[in-house]
Amino acid sequence: MKRHLGFSLIENLVVVSTFAILATVGAAIFVMSLRGQNKALSSKLLRQSGSTAILAIEDYLQRFADHPDLCDGANRDRITFWGRDGEITVFSCQNGAVASNSSALTPKTVKCKNFQARCQPLSSSYPEITINFDLEVQEKSLMGTVGKKSDHFYLHKILGKKI
């Protein structure tokens, strides 16, 4: 019987196809992990942006706001305050961002939608402020935009100043 050195064509094809299958599975797992990481980053950006906007508005209300301009219980797309320094400050969705009249409170990659503000006078003469808005961010991947992620943010505050 004659001894052959090396591998037959069938053996080589089996090894190459096994490596091809393993590479395909590995690439799919890698792409799925990147997609999951991008979704997590989008969610984190959304939460951070909304929380930053809420905290900035709440800080303004606690430290600077004397009284709202209109406090009639109606829902509006903005809320206007007279500050203790006599300046007027407006919070609303401006150019797609939650913003005051001095600056944007959310980054350009996050879009603001459905900003609603309400000031309700209470029997104690302290106004009750309610602010709602939605933020939306594009989820991105290696292939471009995958989808959108959105979240709702809410602030409810009773001001300590009489109207």
Buried (B, 14 or more C-beta within 10 A) or exposed (E): EEEEEEEEEEEEEEEEEEEEEEEEEEEEEEEEEEBEEBBEEBBEBBEEBBEBBBEBBBEBBEEBBBBBBEBEEEEBEBBBBBBEEEEEBBBBBBEBBBBBEEEBBBEEBBBBEEBBBBBBBEEEEBBBBBBBBBBBBBBBBEEEEBEEBEBEBEBEBEBEEEE
